[in-house]
Amino acid sequence: MEFTFESRILIVDDELSSILVLEKAVEGLGEVRYSTNPKEVPQLVQEYLPHLIILDIDMGDKSGLDLCKELMLMHLPHSLTVMFVTSHQEPDLEYFSLKLGAVDYITKPVNIKNTRMRVSQQLNIINYQTQLENISRVLHREKEMLQTTLKSIGDGVVATDTEGRVTFLNPIAERMTGWTEKEAKGRTIEEVMELRDATSQATQINPIRLALQEERIVGMALNCQLHGREGQIYRVEDSAAPIRDENGNINGAIIVFHDISESVAMAVKMTYLANNDQLTGLPNRILLHDRISHALKAAEGGKTLTAILMIDIDHFKYINDSLGHASGDALIKKVAKRIESLISPSSTLARIGGDEFVLMLEKCSSVAYVAGIASNLIASFKEPFLIDETEYKITVSIGVSISPLDATVEETMMRHADVAMYRAKNLGRNNVCFFSEELENALLKRHNLEQLLRDSLDKGNIDVFFQPQVELTNKKICGFEALARLKNEEGDFVSPAEFIPLAEELGLINRLGSIVLKKSCAFAKRISESQLNYKVSVNVSAMQINSNTFVEEVADCLEQFDLQSRYLELEVTESALVNDFSSTQHKLKALSTMGLSIAIDDFGTGYSSLSYLKAFPIHVLKIDQSFVKDMLNDEQSLGIVRTIILLAKSLKLNLVAEGVEQLQQADMLKELSCNIVQGYYFSRPVVEQEAIALLSDWPR
């Protein structure tokens, strides 16, 4: 680093002639000032701050020696350099002048050449000293800055010499190791920083040792713990590096480390949350997948079986709705605990849905063993569950898939177990069902039907047939019921009993219902132009009624086809009425106010509650075909038909009997005063053009 030095020289002499000679001697060596009055010199020195004072010893009232003593006691930014000038020749005078702090002694008469040389040398010395002082100050500041930085850094820092003995610790390192810098200095790095493997607790080599031995930067081993002096334990990450001088020689090493305990804890927590169900703590789908994959791989080529049991709580939705979600969650946790209490530690119980659990059994000796476990699970649920001091009895349905008997791939096993579980529900619930080829075929058929239904809805390939409703008194058509039809790839019709429940299960019933409603309104518009009062009845599912936009959809459809509402009738099932009673009541009243008539389809097969006949705006009761079919041979069926007819009359409701396939049935219904019927005896459901043709060609 370079420094610019501009010297300032002060000449003090009571003789002006001597001053002029001295000025001549130092000319060009710096800025020069002078004084002939010794008394003003102290003030002048404070103001001018000269680097060099050339001071005459003999100056009348005040000698240069006394003035020098005074000046040396002054507090100045830098030390004074004094050179004495005198004409005296006493041998001790030079000694005393140097003793006072002077650096040189010049005798009069002044030799200009020698004096200039002496002054120049002193100024060079002063310049050199000034540079050293400036460098020293800069180095001191840099050292202080480095110390401050190392002490302020958020990481722990420890420095050692080439022998691995500690020379420095910053405050973070002091806190984590438990050693103060004063206590640690001179001790080995291993004594101050005790490192262990977090899993095995084996002692680990300190990276500083490797950095010194291999003369390179070294990172800390993974899974490392720092054990502090007072028992503190930290998970740490760090790196160590050798310290080199300007020539590249190693004169020590430094290690920088930081606490990652919170990060490790968070990573462990995140891993747990990613692999476990938050409510029960059981493995979730991700961890279950890993366990099943491992079990199937381990069982390859062996003689043991791997089983997957799909466990579903029966009617949990109703339980959850009645108890409330908090109590429902409490029940789920109790169910998990009960199942866990019945299985071995080697088994895996996972929760994969709201009320669905999967139990994976490894290394099973036989199918009988799996069946025994499943039976024990079913039996265990005979004991009621206590929730908020109230006992609740629940049952479960279990589907079982076994590898390698019916599958060897996890995805297939899960699918098989799911199919078997639904089979168990269909058999009455509270049951165990094993997967079979029959179920596989049913599953494949269902998959194909689902694909057909989705494709048909996407392309609008849903047919709507119309079955005429006939008045028995005059044998004339008075209306039609719209019926959805679905064709497969071979051109054959799929039974509505198959694709309509599937549409409801898949959440596609609203799309299906919307297509049927629009096609029915279009047909009703065409036949209404004949000036006859033909109504078209459209079946509406509970899911459609539950839709928030259903009323608006019906209104929009009427407006789109410019159809008067009196030509449209909506048929709802009894179960649809009791599902969300208040909302359904509000919507049906709104539709009735618009002028639509409301019919109850399949009356007598559902809840058959008289209360909703009063609560809802019902206009028509439709007698289910199962009663019509058997009424000629079964007194009970005939009694039900007679009762429904009497009920409708007393409530002033219209009647329609479905499923009339024989003349005798029509005659009996007419005798019982049920005047409107539909069924194969009069006509099968037909396409729109045939239905229109029937109106002009009736009776046939």
Sequence and secondary structure as in RCSB ss.txt:
>XXXX:A:sequence
MEFTFESRILIVDDELSSILVLEKAVEGLGEVRYSTNPKEVPQLVQEYLPHLIILDIDMGDKSGLDLCKELMLMH
LPHSLTVMFVTSHQEPDLEYFSLKLGAVDYITKPVNIKNTRMRVSQQLNIINYQTQLENISRVLHREKEMLQTTL
KSIGDGVVATDTEGRVTFLNPIAERMTGWTEKEAKGRTIEEVMELRDATSQATQINPIRLALQEERIVGMALNCQ
LHGREGQIYRVEDSAAPIRDENGNINGAIIVFHDISESVAMAVKMTYLANNDQLTGLPNRILLHDRISHALKAAE
GGKTLTAILMIDIDHFKYINDSLGHASGDALIKKVAKRIESLISPSSTLARIGGDEFVLMLEKCSSVAYVAGIAS
NLIASFKEPFLIDETEYKITVSIGVSISPLDATVEETMMRHADVAMYRAKNLGRNNVCFFSEELENALLKRHNLE
QLLRDSLDKGNIDVFFQPQVELTNKKICGFEALARLKNEEGDFVSPAEFIPLAEELGLINRLGSIVLKKSCAFAK
RISESQLNYKVSVNVSAMQINSNTFVEEVADCLEQFDLQSRYLELEVTESALVNDFSSTQHKLKALSTMGLSIAI
DDFGTGYSSLSYLKAFPIHVLKIDQSFVKDMLNDEQSLGIVRTIILLAKSLKLNLVAEGVEQLQQADMLKELSCN
IVQGYYFSRPVVEQEAIALLSDWPR
>XXXX:A:secstr
       EEEEE S HHHHHHHHHHTTTSSEEEEES GGGHHHHHHHH  SEEEEES  TTS HHHHHHHHHTS 
 SS  EEEEEE    TTHHHHHHHTT SEEEESS  HHHHHHHHHHHHHHHHHHHHHHHHHHHHHHHHHHHHHHH
HHSSSEEEEE TTSBEEEE HHHHHHHS  HHHHTTSBHHHHSEEEETTT  B   HHHHHHHHTS EE  SSEE
EE TTS EEEEEEEEEEEE TTS EEEEEEEEEE HHHHHHHHHHHHHHHB TTT  B HHHHHHHHHHHHHHTT
TSS EEEEEEEEETTHHHHHHHH HHHHHHHHHHHHHHHHHHS TTSEEEE SSSEEEEEEEEES HHHHHHHHH
HHHHHTTS EEETTEEE   EEEEEEEETTT SSHHHHHHHHHHHHHHHHHTTSS EEE  HHHHHHHHHHHHHH
HHHHHHHHHT  EEEEEEEEETTTTEEEEEEEEEEEE TTS EE HHHHHHHHHHTT HHHHHHHHHHHHHHHHH
HHHTTTS  EEEEE  HHHHHSTTHHHHHHHHHHHTT  GGGEEEEEEHHHHHTTHHHHHHHHHHHHHTT EEEE
EEETSS   HHHHHHS   EEEE HHHHHHTTT HHHHHHHHHHHHHHHHTT EEEE    SHHHHHHHHHTT  
EE STTT   B HHHHHHHHHS   
